[in-house]
């Protein structure tokens, strides 16, 4: 049941991150739902509170099987109603929960409800390996590999600026490692996970990869991946493993806690959060968690090869289910190369820019579909200034983006929903005059509010591509 407990920790880490970063708006904002599921503020707040409660219950009673479908349904609703853009790790989490629910179905068929089957661990292993491989493949992109445009280098420089480290040589080295070190680890880890003899090393390297990512405000993604990595350890190994790692007397445990406290306190990036003190506490807890995970990984490494388990026990139906889950996961992850979408496809640092296309291996003309639709605003008048509204709220964010029309392209979904929000929220109702180009057609609207009431504009209500992206491809896009 260790995997389920760590999965619950991953869910709670995501909720903690979002609350520290966005505050109350995370619980109540219903603007631009990713898959078009619009909820009232109260319903959305209740949904997130239910998710937190279910995660806590899973952490305490992982064997209570009714939690599995309840969590899957709740996470599905959270994803469908998520505002602005969806984090990649939530899709990984969704597939893990899907696999868990399928495993429950096999438990019911076998008449042994409450006993996790080998199917679950095999399925989670596939998801983890594919997550690293797809992330690696996405980064084979000229935009990611170039220091001036790489989001990896940009995050590294942001971190060093926050630490007030300005030494040019150190900045250059850290940027290089953030690009090529990440690329090398994401390519190497899945290969090492496939071989029993190198599996413990792979787990240790994965923790090394996820520690700096966690310190760079991505501890929610790292926590979900820690849960996935635990699926490579046979369940019967955990009692012995934990005894070997932590029942070594108080001094080592105190050292682990002190090291985690120091790393979280001194190395965690919290300046980007709205609630910095709360974020600092979560960063400290993440670092303690990471130190514990590394100790477990070192013990595993010292014990030698980590055997493959579960696969030989799978029946035909279970193998077929794994094939279906794998196909769906690949379809989502490889969607940028089909021209279907780029958001929540594990393309965090690259391939979010539909044009110009810069992948090193897949040329642009190989994409069979071209569903990206961006709006170019030629002229817009009548928008109120953002300073009139509370900083950080949804309306303020929309106005800032719309007023940056000379530098930004907008998805049809964001453009029309944003203008609707402005017309419906500002008193007195503004007369917004806008000239824009959408799908090759030029539109001149003298009063968007009146136009909105007279004509139902058709557009895909789903955030499948970035809701706003720079006109200038030399400006790095950081999702």
Legacy VTK file of the C-alpha trace (Angstrom):
# vtk DataFile Version 3.0
C-alpha trace
ASCII
DATASET POLYDATA
POINTS 479 float
0.000 0.000 0.000
3.052 2.277 0.009
2.369 3.354 -3.573
-1.153 4.492 -2.664
0.060 6.474 0.326
2.700 8.215 -1.774
0.094 8.886 -4.453
-2.015 10.618 -1.802
1.040 12.692 -0.854
1.374 13.701 -4.508
-2.247 14.890 -4.607
-1.812 16.874 -1.398
1.442 18.359 -2.731
-0.399 19.628 -5.801
-3.182 21.159 -3.737
-0.667 22.758 -1.354
1.305 24.227 -4.242
-1.771 25.682 -5.921
-3.124 27.211 -2.709
0.249 28.765 -1.847
0.726 30.049 -5.385
-2.768 31.257 -6.315
-4.547 31.528 -2.994
-8.326 31.619 -2.857
-8.647 32.088 -6.620
-7.466 28.501 -7.133
-10.527 27.265 -5.263
-13.041 29.613 -6.858
-11.867 30.771 -10.305
-14.053 29.364 -13.059
-12.580 31.275 -16.005
-11.422 29.334 -19.078
-11.996 25.767 -17.795
-9.519 23.517 -19.572
-12.117 21.082 -20.934
-15.044 23.470 -20.839
-16.655 22.326 -17.577
-17.868 25.588 -16.053
-18.668 25.375 -12.351
-19.855 27.988 -9.905
-17.300 29.233 -7.411
-18.974 27.337 -4.579
-19.089 24.076 -6.513
-15.468 24.380 -7.550
-14.362 25.158 -3.991
-16.337 22.159 -2.720
-14.758 19.962 -5.406
-11.226 20.875 -4.312
-12.062 20.375 -0.646
-13.476 16.936 -1.471
-10.252 16.093 -3.328
-8.169 17.088 -0.299
-10.396 15.049 2.042
-10.241 11.971 -0.203
-6.438 12.250 -0.456
-6.142 12.388 3.333
-8.382 9.325 3.651
-6.261 7.481 1.067
-3.126 8.388 3.018
-4.613 6.966 6.232
-6.602 4.007 4.865
-5.162 3.036 1.467
-6.876 -0.359 1.598
-10.365 1.221 1.573
-11.246 0.523 -2.060
-14.322 2.844 -2.430
-11.829 5.713 -2.337
-10.349 4.668 -5.690
-13.336 5.439 -7.978
-14.276 8.442 -5.827
-10.801 9.932 -6.304
-10.788 9.139 -10.023
-14.120 10.891 -10.585
-13.082 13.874 -8.459
-9.737 14.293 -10.234
-11.489 14.017 -13.609
-13.863 16.840 -12.636
-10.970 18.938 -11.305
-9.121 18.514 -14.607
-12.165 19.323 -16.739
-12.873 22.508 -14.745
-9.236 23.598 -14.226
-8.724 27.281 -15.009
-6.398 28.661 -17.716
-4.012 25.729 -18.223
-3.559 22.241 -16.878
-0.341 21.061 -15.229
1.286 18.063 -16.871
1.571 16.084 -13.653
-2.219 16.103 -13.233
-2.534 14.131 -16.466
0.094 11.667 -15.211
-1.884 11.449 -11.964
-5.128 10.879 -13.902
-3.617 7.942 -15.781
-2.328 6.487 -12.510
-5.823 6.736 -11.022
-7.299 5.184 -14.167
-4.906 2.256 -13.775
-5.864 1.931 -10.113
-9.574 1.783 -10.982
-8.931 -0.821 -13.677
-7.003 -2.797 -11.091
-10.024 -2.602 -8.786
-12.083 -4.113 -11.587
-9.672 -7.036 -11.839
-9.822 -7.424 -8.051
-13.612 -7.693 -8.202
-13.415 -10.267 -11.002
-10.941 -12.362 -9.015
-13.039 -12.112 -5.847
-10.171 -10.573 -3.834
-11.215 -6.969 -3.349
-8.678 -4.978 -1.346
-5.594 -6.801 -2.651
-3.690 -4.858 -5.296
-2.915 -7.021 -8.313
0.308 -7.114 -10.377
-1.593 -5.221 -13.073
-1.442 -2.000 -11.045
2.320 -2.022 -10.604
2.979 -3.026 -14.211
0.711 -0.257 -15.461
2.288 2.390 -13.222
5.757 1.296 -14.332
4.757 1.823 -17.970
3.353 5.279 -17.195
6.533 6.353 -15.371
8.873 5.107 -18.096
6.791 6.767 -20.827
6.645 10.032 -18.881
10.437 10.285 -18.872
10.781 9.156 -22.491
8.160 11.572 -23.837
9.596 14.458 -21.803
13.038 13.636 -23.217
11.721 13.427 -26.779
9.949 16.792 -26.485
13.202 18.436 -25.457
14.912 17.438 -28.714
13.892 20.873 -29.848
16.059 23.769 -30.998
14.151 26.167 -28.765
14.918 24.116 -25.662
18.580 23.463 -26.524
19.443 27.112 -27.186
20.454 29.027 -24.067
18.739 32.261 -25.141
15.335 30.629 -25.670
15.439 27.570 -23.423
12.868 27.538 -20.661
15.201 25.266 -18.715
17.931 27.916 -18.794
15.403 30.615 -17.996
14.259 28.790 -14.852
17.880 28.283 -13.825
18.636 31.983 -14.243
15.482 32.891 -12.332
16.607 30.706 -9.458
20.109 32.216 -9.403
18.673 35.735 -9.494
16.494 34.890 -6.522
19.624 33.634 -4.716
21.400 36.859 -5.781
24.061 34.849 -7.628
25.265 36.906 -10.602
28.675 35.406 -11.396
28.550 35.041 -15.233
30.567 31.823 -15.291
28.391 30.201 -12.631
25.215 31.327 -14.411
26.483 29.841 -17.666
27.398 26.513 -16.028
24.079 26.252 -14.208
22.149 27.085 -17.387
24.094 24.438 -19.293
23.330 21.820 -16.633
19.667 22.780 -16.546
19.413 22.128 -20.278
21.685 19.178 -20.954
21.707 17.646 -17.474
17.917 17.438 -17.480
17.934 16.087 -21.023
20.540 13.427 -20.198
18.771 12.249 -17.034
15.342 12.084 -18.662
16.807 10.002 -21.479
18.880 7.740 -19.218
16.459 7.041 -16.347
13.842 5.092 -18.358
16.527 2.931 -19.927
18.017 2.118 -16.526
14.554 1.341 -15.121
14.129 -1.420 -17.694
17.093 -3.432 -16.367
16.926 -5.044 -12.883
20.637 -4.500 -12.240
20.447 -0.749 -12.917
16.956 -0.098 -11.515
18.175 1.092 -8.071
20.577 3.483 -9.788
17.703 4.783 -11.924
15.626 5.508 -8.816
18.532 7.404 -7.228
19.127 9.426 -10.414
15.423 10.216 -10.647
15.502 11.638 -7.122
18.567 13.703 -8.087
16.561 15.041 -11.054
13.426 15.833 -9.073
15.116 17.588 -6.143
16.132 20.741 -8.088
12.827 20.657 -9.964
11.060 20.637 -6.613
13.156 23.519 -5.327
12.179 25.424 -8.497
8.481 25.429 -7.546
7.720 22.018 -9.064
7.523 19.931 -5.915
4.003 18.810 -6.897
5.311 17.126 -10.083
8.262 15.640 -8.202
5.961 14.194 -5.518
3.746 12.504 -8.109
6.812 10.975 -9.764
8.156 9.732 -6.414
4.894 7.802 -6.052
5.335 6.357 -9.532
8.924 5.308 -8.828
7.769 3.387 -5.732
5.849 1.031 -8.049
9.177 -0.481 -9.147
9.775 -1.789 -5.617
7.990 -5.096 -4.785
5.389 -4.471 -2.034
6.839 -7.216 0.181
10.220 -5.412 0.161
8.952 -2.260 1.857
8.977 -3.400 5.541
12.569 -4.614 5.314
13.575 -1.592 3.261
12.159 0.907 5.758
13.744 -0.920 8.688
17.125 -0.831 6.971
16.761 2.838 6.035
15.392 4.382 9.216
15.672 2.038 12.192
19.299 2.980 12.671
18.987 5.064 15.809
18.047 8.672 16.434
21.242 10.459 15.316
20.919 9.604 11.589
17.209 10.466 11.598
17.925 13.819 13.232
20.564 14.433 10.559
18.032 13.626 7.808
15.507 16.056 9.301
18.112 18.782 9.810
19.398 18.407 6.257
15.885 18.577 4.838
15.122 21.627 6.973
18.290 23.374 5.834
17.701 22.614 2.140
14.106 23.761 2.213
14.921 26.892 4.220
17.994 27.987 2.275
17.519 26.536 -1.209
13.776 26.573 -1.847
12.405 29.216 -4.222
9.393 30.854 -2.557
9.466 34.406 -3.913
7.000 33.496 -6.687
4.312 32.341 -4.253
1.493 34.494 -2.953
1.759 32.915 0.495
5.487 32.620 0.998
5.565 31.376 4.577
3.205 28.524 3.788
5.214 27.753 0.647
8.403 27.668 2.713
6.855 25.091 5.067
5.830 22.944 2.093
9.308 23.266 0.552
10.870 22.113 3.836
8.511 19.119 3.977
9.339 18.292 0.357
13.080 18.377 1.081
12.666 16.105 4.116
10.580 13.784 1.910
13.303 13.851 -0.751
16.054 13.067 1.768
14.020 10.092 2.992
13.495 8.948 -0.599
17.218 9.243 -1.304
18.066 7.178 1.788
15.692 4.481 0.551
17.291 4.689 -2.886
20.791 4.306 -1.446
19.703 1.254 0.571
18.210 -0.231 -2.597
21.440 0.452 -4.474
23.485 -1.256 -1.754
21.290 -4.356 -1.928
21.955 -4.991 -5.607
19.564 -5.660 -8.501
15.871 -4.899 -8.057
13.907 -7.764 -9.546
11.111 -7.360 -12.061
7.795 -8.440 -10.579
4.201 -8.801 -11.641
4.550 -9.021 -15.392
4.740 -12.805 -15.557
1.486 -13.049 -13.600
-0.588 -10.913 -15.967
-3.435 -12.544 -17.878
-4.565 -11.722 -21.403
-7.217 -9.242 -20.229
-4.731 -7.406 -18.022
-2.165 -7.203 -20.818
-4.835 -5.855 -23.147
-5.790 -3.208 -20.574
-2.140 -2.144 -20.265
-1.935 -1.838 -24.058
-5.029 0.418 -24.070
-3.695 2.624 -21.247
-0.314 2.820 -23.002
-1.936 3.795 -26.303
-3.996 6.547 -24.648
-0.956 7.859 -22.776
1.087 7.924 -25.983
-1.735 9.632 -27.868
-1.779 12.405 -25.284
2.002 12.710 -25.073
2.629 12.627 -28.814
-0.262 14.931 -29.738
2.102 17.811 -30.676
3.463 15.668 -33.521
-0.060 14.950 -34.744
-1.044 18.616 -34.682
-3.861 17.837 -32.216
-2.713 19.834 -29.187
0.331 20.864 -27.194
-1.059 21.578 -23.721
-0.864 18.868 -21.010
1.172 16.668 -23.376
4.249 16.629 -21.084
5.777 19.344 -23.296
6.637 21.680 -20.455
9.767 23.232 -21.966
9.324 22.782 -25.684
6.921 22.097 -28.530
4.346 24.483 -27.111
5.017 26.863 -29.986
3.052 25.550 -32.935
4.778 27.885 -35.388
7.639 28.045 -36.107
8.052 24.323 -35.529
11.547 23.503 -34.234
11.678 19.842 -33.307
14.944 18.274 -34.432
13.536 14.898 -35.523
9.924 15.458 -36.542
9.464 17.969 -39.399
6.463 20.255 -39.472
4.899 18.700 -42.584
4.620 15.309 -40.857
1.805 16.584 -38.652
-1.450 15.295 -40.197
-3.658 17.855 -38.405
-3.425 21.577 -37.792
-5.864 22.390 -34.996
-3.966 25.344 -33.543
-6.041 28.493 -33.969
-4.642 31.830 -32.821
-6.174 35.276 -32.954
-4.128 38.313 -33.940
-5.526 41.604 -32.631
-4.889 44.508 -35.017
-6.616 47.140 -32.916
-8.553 47.201 -29.661
-10.109 50.184 -27.890
-12.304 50.705 -24.872
-10.608 48.324 -22.446
-10.301 49.578 -18.859
-6.836 49.746 -17.345
-5.761 46.809 -15.125
-4.832 49.153 -12.264
-8.519 49.713 -11.575
-8.921 46.184 -10.356
-7.479 44.050 -7.617
-4.006 42.857 -8.652
-3.787 39.152 -9.306
-7.482 38.494 -9.974
-8.740 36.904 -13.172
-10.087 40.102 -14.722
-6.796 41.872 -14.110
-4.883 39.013 -15.733
-7.149 39.056 -18.795
-6.769 42.811 -19.230
-2.982 42.650 -18.977
-2.881 39.997 -21.697
-5.354 41.741 -24.011
-3.521 45.057 -23.720
-0.295 43.330 -24.836
-1.788 42.747 -28.301
1.324 43.862 -30.178
3.458 41.169 -28.571
0.979 38.304 -28.108
-1.217 35.900 -30.074
-4.300 34.486 -28.356
-6.212 31.239 -28.584
-9.788 31.705 -29.804
-11.013 30.330 -26.479
-9.102 32.890 -24.409
-9.793 35.814 -26.731
-13.560 35.487 -26.791
-13.998 34.347 -23.193
-11.691 37.141 -22.040
-13.670 39.824 -23.852
-16.903 38.346 -22.500
-15.494 38.530 -18.975
-14.531 42.181 -19.453
-17.950 43.113 -20.832
-19.814 41.261 -18.092
-17.654 42.302 -15.129
-16.879 45.985 -15.613
-19.418 48.661 -14.643
-20.509 50.603 -16.546
-20.270 48.132 -19.399
-17.415 49.211 -21.697
-17.824 49.662 -25.440
-14.979 47.527 -26.735
-14.057 48.113 -30.371
-11.783 45.430 -31.771
-10.312 44.453 -35.113
-8.866 40.961 -35.227
-7.897 38.143 -37.574
-9.141 34.639 -36.782
-8.672 31.596 -39.010
-7.637 33.849 -41.879
-10.742 36.062 -41.649
-10.621 39.711 -40.600
-13.347 40.929 -38.246
-14.244 44.491 -37.266
-16.485 44.743 -34.199
-17.717 48.169 -33.035
-19.263 46.949 -29.774
-18.210 43.488 -28.612
-20.892 43.276 -25.892
-23.657 43.941 -28.421
-22.034 41.619 -30.929
-21.834 38.920 -28.247
-25.558 39.227 -27.475
-26.592 39.162 -31.133
-24.373 36.336 -32.355
-23.167 33.133 -30.758
-19.548 32.850 -31.836
-18.419 29.258 -32.336
-15.016 28.158 -31.079
-13.577 25.136 -29.337
-14.033 25.542 -25.583
-10.930 23.688 -24.518
-7.379 24.797 -23.729
-5.526 22.507 -26.112
-2.860 25.069 -27.013
-1.318 27.890 -24.921
-3.978 30.549 -24.339
-1.432 33.231 -25.171
1.969 33.070 -26.798
4.534 35.617 -27.931
4.621 36.850 -31.529
8.401 36.787 -31.394
9.818 33.233 -31.497
13.095 34.500 -30.027
11.325 35.185 -26.727
11.342 32.040 -24.571
7.945 30.629 -23.726
7.851 29.166 -20.230
4.740 27.146 -19.461
LINES 1 480
479 0 1 2 3 4 5 6 7 8 9 10 11 12 13 14 15 16 17 18 19 20 21 22 23 24 25 26 27 28 29 30 31 32 33 34 35 36 37 38 39 40 41 42 43 44 45 46 47 48 49 50 51 52 53 54 55 56 57 58 59 60 61 62 63 64 65 66 67 68 69 70 71 72 73 74 75 76 77 78 79 80 81 82 83 84 85 86 87 88 89 90 91 92 93 94 95 96 97 98 99 100 101 102 103 104 105 106 107 108 109 110 111 112 113 114 115 116 117 118 119 120 121 122 123 124 125 126 127 128 129 130 131 132 133 134 135 136 137 138 139 140 141 142 143 144 145 146 147 148 149 150 151 152 153 154 155 156 157 158 159 160 161 162 163 164 165 166 167 168 169 170 171 172 173 174 175 176 177 178 179 180 181 182 183 184 185 186 187 188 189 190 191 192 193 194 195 196 197 198 199 200 201 202 203 204 205 206 207 208 209 210 211 212 213 214 215 216 217 218 219 220 221 222 223 224 225 226 227 228 229 230 231 232 233 234 235 236 237 238 239 240 241 242 243 244 245 246 247 248 249 250 251 252 253 254 255 256 257 258 259 260 261 262 263 264 265 266 267 268 269 270 271 272 273 274 275 276 277 278 279 280 281 282 283 284 285 286 287 288 289 290 291 292 293 294 295 296 297 298 299 300 301 302 303 304 305 306 307 308 309 310 311 312 313 314 315 316 317 318 319 320 321 322 323 324 325 326 327 328 329 330 331 332 333 334 335 336 337 338 339 340 341 342 343 344 345 346 347 348 349 350 351 352 353 354 355 356 357 358 359 360 361 362 363 364 365 366 367 368 369 370 371 372 373 374 375 376 377 378 379 380 381 382 383 384 385 386 387 388 389 390 391 392 393 394 395 396 397 398 399 400 401 402 403 404 405 406 407 408 409 410 411 412 413 414 415 416 417 418 419 420 421 422 423 424 425 426 427 428 429 430 431 432 433 434 435 436 437 438 439 440 441 442 443 444 445 446 447 448 449 450 451 452 453 454 455 456 457 458 459 460 461 462 463 464 465 466 467 468 469 470 471 472 473 474 475 476 477 478
